[in-house]
Amino acid sequence: MRQDFTEIDDAHSLVTIPPGRYPCEVADTRVSVGRDGNPRWGLHWKVLGGPLAGKTAAWDNLHWSDRGLPRVKHVLGSMGFAVDGVVELEPHDLLGRKAIVQVELEAYEDPVSGRRIERLAVPYRGYLPWEDGAAGSGGFLDAERNGSDEPMPF
């Protein structure tokens, strides 16, 4: 076997869908502690409908720190929680919650392996309430209107 690897990229891609906005639901939550010692909840967002249904849109984190609380409030509000007063939640309370989630391509170099890693990330204000765009979307929003003629690689 002879193979020329000069044109083969060594990047590791965790990207499963094109960047865009998708109606999603929380499929899993994971609890950890951030570098600052505060709780961090990881949210696994899955696409709800259309040809990409069931695919991972992104993993995103809620940081329960003074600095992170404005974003936590925005995300929880987008998921339909009343955030105008005291809220008591456990991570499992987020399972099945829906929102419109914007995902963008993010790339970085792994400090251990030196490999380029590609993944989808949710920007700071990358959430809209479910009601603001899910109805009649057929499963995905921006991605089907992005004008690209490129075939999806999956």
Secondary structure by P-SEA (a helix, b strand, c coil): cccccccccccccccccccccccccccbbbbbbcccccbbbbbbbbbccccccccccbbbbbbccccaaaaaaaaaaaaccccccbbbbccccccccccbbbbbbbbbccccccbbbbbbbbcccccccccccccccccccccccccccccccc
